[in-house]
C-alpha cells in the first residue's frame, strides 16, 4: 500500500483478499434493503472508487 490515505473501497479490497474471499462470494453476503445481494460488479466498482455505496 502507498503512503496516501487508504480509500474505503481499498480497505474492503485489502481485507477481502486477506481473508481469501472472492468478490463474487463477498457480494453474495452483502444484502440491499430489499434483501437481495449486491452485484459483484457493484462491489468491483466500490473497490476501484468508481461508485460510493449508500
mmJSON file of the N, C-alpha and C atoms, coordinates in Angstrom:
{"data_MODEL":{"atom_site":{
"group_PDB":["ATOM","ATOM","ATOM","ATOM","ATOM","ATOM","ATOM","ATOM","ATOM","ATOM","ATOM","ATOM","ATOM","ATOM","ATOM","ATOM","ATOM","ATOM","ATOM","ATOM","ATOM","ATOM","ATOM","ATOM","ATOM","ATOM","ATOM","ATOM","ATOM","ATOM","ATOM","ATOM","ATOM","ATOM","ATOM","ATOM","ATOM","ATOM","ATOM","ATOM","ATOM","ATOM","ATOM","ATOM","ATOM","ATOM","ATOM","ATOM","ATOM","ATOM","ATOM","ATOM","ATOM","ATOM","ATOM","ATOM","ATOM","ATOM","ATOM","ATOM","ATOM","ATOM","ATOM","ATOM","ATOM","ATOM","ATOM","ATOM","ATOM","ATOM","ATOM","ATOM","ATOM","ATOM","ATOM","ATOM","ATOM","ATOM","ATOM","ATOM","ATOM","ATOM","ATOM","ATOM","ATOM","ATOM","ATOM","ATOM","ATOM","ATOM","ATOM","ATOM","ATOM","ATOM","ATOM","ATOM","ATOM","ATOM","ATOM","ATOM","ATOM","ATOM","ATOM","ATOM","ATOM","ATOM","ATOM","ATOM","ATOM","ATOM","ATOM","ATOM","ATOM","ATOM","ATOM","ATOM","ATOM","ATOM","ATOM","ATOM","ATOM","ATOM","ATOM","ATOM","ATOM","ATOM","ATOM","ATOM","ATOM","ATOM","ATOM","ATOM","ATOM","ATOM","ATOM","ATOM","ATOM","ATOM","ATOM","ATOM","ATOM","ATOM","ATOM","ATOM","ATOM","ATOM","ATOM","ATOM","ATOM","ATOM","ATOM","ATOM","ATOM","ATOM","ATOM","ATOM","ATOM","ATOM","ATOM","ATOM","ATOM","ATOM"],
"id":[1,2,3,4,5,6,7,8,9,10,11,12,13,14,15,16,17,18,19,20,21,22,23,24,25,26,27,28,29,30,31,32,33,34,35,36,37,38,39,40,41,42,43,44,45,46,47,48,49,50,51,52,53,54,55,56,57,58,59,60,61,62,63,64,65,66,67,68,69,70,71,72,73,74,75,76,77,78,79,80,81,82,83,84,85,86,87,88,89,90,91,92,93,94,95,96,97,98,99,100,101,102,103,104,105,106,107,108,109,110,111,112,113,114,115,116,117,118,119,120,121,122,123,124,125,126,127,128,129,130,131,132,133,134,135,136,137,138,139,140,141,142,143,144,145,146,147,148,149,150,151,152,153,154,155,156,157,158,159,160,161,162],
"type_symbol":["N","C","C","N","C","C","N","C","C","N","C","C","N","C","C","N","C","C","N","C","C","N","C","C","N","C","C","N","C","C","N","C","C","N","C","C","N","C","C","N","C","C","N","C","C","N","C","C","N","C","C","N","C","C","N","C","C","N","C","C","N","C","C","N","C","C","N","C","C","N","C","C","N","C","C","N","C","C","N","C","C","N","C","C","N","C","C","N","C","C","N","C","C","N","C","C","N","C","C","N","C","C","N","C","C","N","C","C","N","C","C","N","C","C","N","C","C","N","C","C","N","C","C","N","C","C","N","C","C","N","C","C","N","C","C","N","C","C","N","C","C","N","C","C","N","C","C","N","C","C","N","C","C","N","C","C","N","C","C","N","C","C"],
"label_atom_id":["N","CA","C","N","CA","C","N","CA","C","N","CA","C","N","CA","C","N","CA","C","N","CA","C","N","CA","C","N","CA","C","N","CA","C","N","CA","C","N","CA","C","N","CA","C","N","CA","C","N","CA","C","N","CA","C","N","CA","C","N","CA","C","N","CA","C","N","CA","C","N","CA","C","N","CA","C","N","CA","C","N","CA","C","N","CA","C","N","CA","C","N","CA","C","N","CA","C","N","CA","C","N","CA","C","N","CA","C","N","CA","C","N","CA","C","N","CA","C","N","CA","C","N","CA","C","N","CA","C","N","CA","C","N","CA","C","N","CA","C","N","CA","C","N","CA","C","N","CA","C","N","CA","C","N","CA","C","N","CA","C","N","CA","C","N","CA","C","N","CA","C","N","CA","C","N","CA","C","N","CA","C","N","CA","C","N","CA","C"],
"label_alt_id":[null,null,null,null,null,null,null,null,null,null,null,null,null,null,null,null,null,null,null,null,null,null,null,null,null,null,null,null,null,null,null,null,null,null,null,null,null,null,null,null,null,null,null,null,null,null,null,null,null,null,null,null,null,null,null,null,null,null,null,null,null,null,null,null,null,null,null,null,null,null,null,null,null,null,null,null,null,null,null,null,null,null,null,null,null,null,null,null,null,null,null,null,null,null,null,null,null,null,null,null,null,null,null,null,null,null,null,null,null,null,null,null,null,null,null,null,null,null,null,null,null,null,null,null,null,null,null,null,null,null,null,null,null,null,null,null,null,null,null,null,null,null,null,null,null,null,null,null,null,null,null,null,null,null,null,null,null,null,null,null,null,null],
"label_comp_id":["UNK","UNK","UNK","UNK","UNK","UNK","UNK","UNK","UNK","UNK","UNK","UNK","UNK","UNK","UNK","UNK","UNK","UNK","UNK","UNK","UNK","UNK","UNK","UNK","UNK","UNK","UNK","UNK","UNK","UNK","UNK","UNK","UNK","UNK","UNK","UNK","UNK","UNK","UNK","UNK","UNK","UNK","UNK","UNK","UNK","UNK","UNK","UNK","UNK","UNK","UNK","UNK","UNK","UNK","UNK","UNK","UNK","UNK","UNK","UNK","UNK","UNK","UNK","UNK","UNK","UNK","UNK","UNK","UNK","UNK","UNK","UNK","UNK","UNK","UNK","UNK","UNK","UNK","UNK","UNK","UNK","UNK","UNK","UNK","UNK","UNK","UNK","UNK","UNK","UNK","UNK","UNK","UNK","UNK","UNK","UNK","UNK","UNK","UNK","UNK","UNK","UNK","UNK","UNK","UNK","UNK","UNK","UNK","UNK","UNK","UNK","UNK","UNK","UNK","UNK","UNK","UNK","UNK","UNK","UNK","UNK","UNK","UNK","UNK","UNK","UNK","UNK","UNK","UNK","UNK","UNK","UNK","UNK","UNK","UNK","UNK","UNK","UNK","UNK","UNK","UNK","UNK","UNK","UNK","UNK","UNK","UNK","UNK","UNK","UNK","UNK","UNK","UNK","UNK","UNK","UNK","UNK","UNK","UNK","UNK","UNK","UNK"],
"label_asym_id":["A","A","A","A","A","A","A","A","A","A","A","A","A","A","A","A","A","A","A","A","A","A","A","A","A","A","A","A","A","A","A","A","A","A","A","A","A","A","A","A","A","A","A","A","A","A","A","A","A","A","A","A","A","A","A","A","A","A","A","A","A","A","A","A","A","A","A","A","A","A","A","A","A","A","A","A","A","A","A","A","A","A","A","A","A","A","A","A","A","A","A","A","A","A","A","A","A","A","A","A","A","A","A","A","A","A","A","A","A","A","A","A","A","A","A","A","A","A","A","A","A","A","A","A","A","A","A","A","A","A","A","A","A","A","A","A","A","A","A","A","A","A","A","A","A","A","A","A","A","A","A","A","A","A","A","A","A","A","A","A","A","A"],
"label_entity_id":["1","1","1","1","1","1","1","1","1","1","1","1","1","1","1","1","1","1","1","1","1","1","1","1","1","1","1","1","1","1","1","1","1","1","1","1","1","1","1","1","1","1","1","1","1","1","1","1","1","1","1","1","1","1","1","1","1","1","1","1","1","1","1","1","1","1","1","1","1","1","1","1","1","1","1","1","1","1","1","1","1","1","1","1","1","1","1","1","1","1","1","1","1","1","1","1","1","1","1","1","1","1","1","1","1","1","1","1","1","1","1","1","1","1","1","1","1","1","1","1","1","1","1","1","1","1","1","1","1","1","1","1","1","1","1","1","1","1","1","1","1","1","1","1","1","1","1","1","1","1","1","1","1","1","1","1","1","1","1","1","1","1"],
"label_seq_id":[1,1,1,2,2,2,3,3,3,4,4,4,5,5,5,6,6,6,7,7,7,8,8,8,9,9,9,10,10,10,11,11,11,12,12,12,13,13,13,14,14,14,15,15,15,16,16,16,17,17,17,18,18,18,19,19,19,20,20,20,21,21,21,22,22,22,23,23,23,24,24,24,25,25,25,26,26,26,27,27,27,28,28,28,29,29,29,30,30,30,31,31,31,32,32,32,33,33,33,34,34,34,35,35,35,36,36,36,37,37,37,38,38,38,39,39,39,40,40,40,41,41,41,42,42,42,43,43,43,44,44,44,45,45,45,46,46,46,47,47,47,48,48,48,49,49,49,50,50,50,51,51,51,52,52,52,53,53,53,54,54,54],
"pdbx_PDB_ins_code":[null,null,null,null,null,null,null,null,null,null,null,null,null,null,null,null,null,null,null,null,null,null,null,null,null,null,null,null,null,null,null,null,null,null,null,null,null,null,null,null,null,null,null,null,null,null,null,null,null,null,null,null,null,null,null,null,null,null,null,null,null,null,null,null,null,null,null,null,null,null,null,null,null,null,null,null,null,null,null,null,null,null,null,null,null,null,null,null,null,null,null,null,null,null,null,null,null,null,null,null,null,null,null,null,null,null,null,null,null,null,null,null,null,null,null,null,null,null,null,null,null,null,null,null,null,null,null,null,null,null,null,null,null,null,null,null,null,null,null,null,null,null,null,null,null,null,null,null,null,null,null,null,null,null,null,null,null,null,null,null,null,null],
"Cartn_x":[0.845,0.0,0.893,0.445,1.241,1.1,1.789,1.767,0.475,-0.314,-1.546,-2.621,-3.573,-4.664,-5.44,-5.687,-6.44,-7.9,-8.454,-9.853,-10.744,-12.03,-12.995,-12.965,-13.032,-13.001,-11.7,-10.607,-9.299,-9.217,-9.805,-9.824,-10.668,-11.794,-12.634,-11.848,-11.212,-10.449,-9.322,-8.568,-7.435,-7.9,-8.965,-9.488,-10.052,-10.801,-11.386,-10.299,-9.274,-8.174,-7.428,-7.249,-6.572,-7.307,-8.621,-9.432,-9.657,-9.117,-9.238,-10.64,-11.391,-12.768,-12.815,-13.521,-13.659,-14.691,-14.67,-15.672,-17.065,-17.19,-18.488,-19.009,-18.126,-18.524,-18.939,-18.155,-18.483,-19.763,-19.917,-21.124,-22.38,-22.298,-23.454,-23.847,-22.903,-23.173,-23.651,-23.529,-23.937,-25.334,-26.28,-27.674,-28.132,-28.912,-29.545,-30.756,-31.394,-32.564,-33.689,-33.776,-34.842,-34.49,-33.329,-32.923,-32.151,-32.029,-31.276,-29.789,-28.935,-27.49,-27.079,-25.992,-25.467,-24.783,-24.617,-23.949,-22.433,-21.721,-20.258,-19.652,-20.242,-19.723,-19.849,-20.922,-21.108,-19.998,-19.682,-18.587,-17.266,-17.056,-15.842,-15.735,-16.835,-16.841,-16.518,-17.036,-16.738,-15.244,-14.717,-13.301,-12.369,-12.795,-11.954,-12.312,-13.181,-13.507,-14.412,-15.09,-15.992,-17.403,-17.721,-19.055,-18.885,-19.854,-19.875,-21.155,-21.025,-22.237,-23.079,-24.373,-25.275,-25.183],
"Cartn_y":[-1.171,0.0,1.237,2.286,3.504,4.36,5.523,6.431,7.227,7.259,8.045,7.321,8.101,7.584,6.501,5.348,4.298,4.714,4.283,4.58,3.517,3.822,2.865,1.583,1.754,0.593,-0.176,0.55,-0.093,-0.935,-0.435,-1.198,-2.462,-2.339,-3.521,-4.552,-4.1,-4.999,-5.691,-4.913,-5.46,-6.488,-6.173,-7.088,-8.346,-8.172,-9.314,-10.262,-9.703,-10.53,-11.217,-10.515,-11.097,-12.288,-12.294,-13.401,-14.478,-14.256,-15.249,-15.376,-14.266,-14.278,-13.584,-14.18,-13.563,-12.441,-11.577,-10.513,-11.123,-12.173,-12.822,-13.358,-13.986,-14.527,-13.409,-12.338,-11.234,-10.531,-10.297,-9.631,-10.414,-11.731,-12.568,-12.419,-11.977,-11.821,-10.416,-9.462,-8.08,-7.883,-7.655,-7.54,-6.084,-5.789,-4.47,-4.447,-3.28,-3.135,-4.099,-4.461,-5.382,-6.855,-7.105,-8.468,-9.163,-8.526,-9.101,-8.771,-9.666,-9.445,-8.387,-7.678,-6.725,-7.494,-6.856,-7.484,-7.434,-8.478,-8.452,-7.236,-6.798,-5.637,-4.37,-4.263,-3.11,-3.095,-4.262,-4.361,-3.99,-4.456,-4.114,-2.601,-1.966,-0.51,0.208,-0.287,0.316,0.172,-1.031,-1.281,-0.411,-0.065,0.745,2.236,2.645,4.048,4.646,3.785,4.283,4.527,3.931,4.105,4.295,4.973,5.169,4.531,3.588,2.938,3.9,3.652,4.493,4.13],
"Cartn_z":[0.0,0.0,0.0,-0.624,-0.742,0.514,0.505,1.646,1.743,0.676,0.733,1.545,1.997,2.819,2.062,2.702,2.008,1.792,0.689,0.386,1.024,1.136,1.66,0.825,-0.495,-1.387,-1.289,-1.134,-0.992,0.268,1.349,2.597,2.454,1.759,1.521,0.72,-0.349,-1.212,-0.447,0.295,1.052,2.08,2.795,3.81,3.164,2.071,1.366,0.873,0.254,-0.263,0.873,1.994,3.148,3.731,3.565,4.06,3.003,1.799,0.735,0.179,0.161,-0.338,-1.7,-2.646,-3.961,-3.902,-4.9,-4.971,-5.072,-5.832,-6.002,-4.669,-3.894,-2.586,-1.629,-1.581,-0.685,-1.114,-2.399,-2.901,-2.518,-2.538,-2.193,-0.726,0.11,1.546,1.911,0.994,1.263,0.689,1.581,1.155,1.113,0.084,-0.033,0.896,0.99,1.855,1.496,0.213,-0.215,0.026,0.618,0.926,-0.17,-1.329,-2.45,-2.287,-2.76,-2.709,-3.733,-3.422,-4.405,-5.535,-6.671,-7.812,-7.613,-8.031,-7.934,-8.651,-9.768,-10.489,-9.645,-8.87,-7.978,-6.926,-6.352,-5.383,-6.055,-7.265,-8.007,-8.191,-8.546,-8.726,-7.415,-6.301,-4.997,-4.693,-4.891,-4.595,-5.435,-6.631,-7.516,-7.508,-6.582,-6.409,-7.468,-8.236,-9.28,-8.769,-7.606,-7.022,-5.51,-4.93,-3.475,-2.949,-2.029,-1.529,-0.694,-0.683,0.105,1.573],
"occupancy":[1.0,1.0,1.0,1.0,1.0,1.0,1.0,1.0,1.0,1.0,1.0,1.0,1.0,1.0,1.0,1.0,1.0,1.0,1.0,1.0,1.0,1.0,1.0,1.0,1.0,1.0,1.0,1.0,1.0,1.0,1.0,1.0,1.0,1.0,1.0,1.0,1.0,1.0,1.0,1.0,1.0,1.0,1.0,1.0,1.0,1.0,1.0,1.0,1.0,1.0,1.0,1.0,1.0,1.0,1.0,1.0,1.0,1.0,1.0,1.0,1.0,1.0,1.0,1.0,1.0,1.0,1.0,1.0,1.0,1.0,1.0,1.0,1.0,1.0,1.0,1.0,1.0,1.0,1.0,1.0,1.0,1.0,1.0,1.0,1.0,1.0,1.0,1.0,1.0,1.0,1.0,1.0,1.0,1.0,1.0,1.0,1.0,1.0,1.0,1.0,1.0,1.0,1.0,1.0,1.0,1.0,1.0,1.0,1.0,1.0,1.0,1.0,1.0,1.0,1.0,1.0,1.0,1.0,1.0,1.0,1.0,1.0,1.0,1.0,1.0,1.0,1.0,1.0,1.0,1.0,1.0,1.0,1.0,1.0,1.0,1.0,1.0,1.0,1.0,1.0,1.0,1.0,1.0,1.0,1.0,1.0,1.0,1.0,1.0,1.0,1.0,1.0,1.0,1.0,1.0,1.0,1.0,1.0,1.0,1.0,1.0,1.0],
"B_iso_or_equiv":[0.0,0.0,0.0,0.0,0.0,0.0,0.0,0.0,0.0,0.0,0.0,0.0,0.0,0.0,0.0,0.0,0.0,0.0,0.0,0.0,0.0,0.0,0.0,0.0,0.0,0.0,0.0,0.0,0.0,0.0,0.0,0.0,0.0,0.0,0.0,0.0,0.0,0.0,0.0,0.0,0.0,0.0,0.0,0.0,0.0,0.0,0.0,0.0,0.0,0.0,0.0,0.0,0.0,0.0,0.0,0.0,0.0,0.0,0.0,0.0,0.0,0.0,0.0,0.0,0.0,0.0,0.0,0.0,0.0,0.0,0.0,0.0,0.0,0.0,0.0,0.0,0.0,0.0,0.0,0.0,0.0,0.0,0.0,0.0,0.0,0.0,0.0,0.0,0.0,0.0,0.0,0.0,0.0,0.0,0.0,0.0,0.0,0.0,0.0,0.0,0.0,0.0,0.0,0.0,0.0,0.0,0.0,0.0,0.0,0.0,0.0,0.0,0.0,0.0,0.0,0.0,0.0,0.0,0.0,0.0,0.0,0.0,0.0,0.0,0.0,0.0,0.0,0.0,0.0,0.0,0.0,0.0,0.0,0.0,0.0,0.0,0.0,0.0,0.0,0.0,0.0,0.0,0.0,0.0,0.0,0.0,0.0,0.0,0.0,0.0,0.0,0.0,0.0,0.0,0.0,0.0,0.0,0.0,0.0,0.0,0.0,0.0],
"pdbx_formal_charge":[null,null,null,null,null,null,null,null,null,null,null,null,null,null,null,null,null,null,null,null,null,null,null,null,null,null,null,null,null,null,null,null,null,null,null,null,null,null,null,null,null,null,null,null,null,null,null,null,null,null,null,null,null,null,null,null,null,null,null,null,null,null,null,null,null,null,null,null,null,null,null,null,null,null,null,null,null,null,null,null,null,null,null,null,null,null,null,null,null,null,null,null,null,null,null,null,null,null,null,null,null,null,null,null,null,null,null,null,null,null,null,null,null,null,null,null,null,null,null,null,null,null,null,null,null,null,null,null,null,null,null,null,null,null,null,null,null,null,null,null,null,null,null,null,null,null,null,null,null,null,null,null,null,null,null,null,null,null,null,null,null,null],
"auth_seq_id":[1,1,1,2,2,2,3,3,3,4,4,4,5,5,5,6,6,6,7,7,7,8,8,8,9,9,9,10,10,10,11,11,11,12,12,12,13,13,13,14,14,14,15,15,15,16,16,16,17,17,17,18,18,18,19,19,19,20,20,20,21,21,21,22,22,22,23,23,23,24,24,24,25,25,25,26,26,26,27,27,27,28,28,28,29,29,29,30,30,30,31,31,31,32,32,32,33,33,33,34,34,34,35,35,35,36,36,36,37,37,37,38,38,38,39,39,39,40,40,40,41,41,41,42,42,42,43,43,43,44,44,44,45,45,45,46,46,46,47,47,47,48,48,48,49,49,49,50,50,50,51,51,51,52,52,52,53,53,53,54,54,54],
"auth_comp_id":["UNK","UNK","UNK","UNK","UNK","UNK","UNK","UNK","UNK","UNK","UNK","UNK","UNK","UNK","UNK","UNK","UNK","UNK","UNK","UNK","UNK","UNK","UNK","UNK","UNK","UNK","UNK","UNK","UNK","UNK","UNK","UNK","UNK","UNK","UNK","UNK","UNK","UNK","UNK","UNK","UNK","UNK","UNK","UNK","UNK","UNK","UNK","UNK","UNK","UNK","UNK","UNK","UNK","UNK","UNK","UNK","UNK","UNK","UNK","UNK","UNK","UNK","UNK","UNK","UNK","UNK","UNK","UNK","UNK","UNK","UNK","UNK","UNK","UNK","UNK","UNK","UNK","UNK","UNK","UNK","UNK","UNK","UNK","UNK","UNK","UNK","UNK","UNK","UNK","UNK","UNK","UNK","UNK","UNK","UNK","UNK","UNK","UNK","UNK","UNK","UNK","UNK","UNK","UNK","UNK","UNK","UNK","UNK","UNK","UNK","UNK","UNK","UNK","UNK","UNK","UNK","UNK","UNK","UNK","UNK","UNK","UNK","UNK","UNK","UNK","UNK","UNK","UNK","UNK","UNK","UNK","UNK","UNK","UNK","UNK","UNK","UNK","UNK","UNK","UNK","UNK","UNK","UNK","UNK","UNK","UNK","UNK","UNK","UNK","UNK","UNK","UNK","UNK","UNK","UNK","UNK","UNK","UNK","UNK","UNK","UNK","UNK"],
"auth_asym_id":["A","A","A","A","A","A","A","A","A","A","A","A","A","A","A","A","A","A","A","A","A","A","A","A","A","A","A","A","A","A","A","A","A","A","A","A","A","A","A","A","A","A","A","A","A","A","A","A","A","A","A","A","A","A","A","A","A","A","A","A","A","A","A","A","A","A","A","A","A","A","A","A","A","A","A","A","A","A","A","A","A","A","A","A","A","A","A","A","A","A","A","A","A","A","A","A","A","A","A","A","A","A","A","A","A","A","A","A","A","A","A","A","A","A","A","A","A","A","A","A","A","A","A","A","A","A","A","A","A","A","A","A","A","A","A","A","A","A","A","A","A","A","A","A","A","A","A","A","A","A","A","A","A","A","A","A","A","A","A","A","A","A"],
"auth_atom_id":["N","CA","C","N","CA","C","N","CA","C","N","CA","C","N","CA","C","N","CA","C","N","CA","C","N","CA","C","N","CA","C","N","CA","C","N","CA","C","N","CA","C","N","CA","C","N","CA","C","N","CA","C","N","CA","C","N","CA","C","N","CA","C","N","CA","C","N","CA","C","N","CA","C","N","CA","C","N","CA","C","N","CA","C","N","CA","C","N","CA","C","N","CA","C","N","CA","C","N","CA","C","N","CA","C","N","CA","C","N","CA","C","N","CA","C","N","CA","C","N","CA","C","N","CA","C","N","CA","C","N","CA","C","N","CA","C","N","CA","C","N","CA","C","N","CA","C","N","CA","C","N","CA","C","N","CA","C","N","CA","C","N","CA","C","N","CA","C","N","CA","C","N","CA","C","N","CA","C","N","CA","C","N","CA","C","N","CA","C"],
"pdbx_PDB_model_num":[1,1,1,1,1,1,1,1,1,1,1,1,1,1,1,1,1,1,1,1,1,1,1,1,1,1,1,1,1,1,1,1,1,1,1,1,1,1,1,1,1,1,1,1,1,1,1,1,1,1,1,1,1,1,1,1,1,1,1,1,1,1,1,1,1,1,1,1,1,1,1,1,1,1,1,1,1,1,1,1,1,1,1,1,1,1,1,1,1,1,1,1,1,1,1,1,1,1,1,1,1,1,1,1,1,1,1,1,1,1,1,1,1,1,1,1,1,1,1,1,1,1,1,1,1,1,1,1,1,1,1,1,1,1,1,1,1,1,1,1,1,1,1,1,1,1,1,1,1,1,1,1,1,1,1,1,1,1,1,1,1,1]
}}}
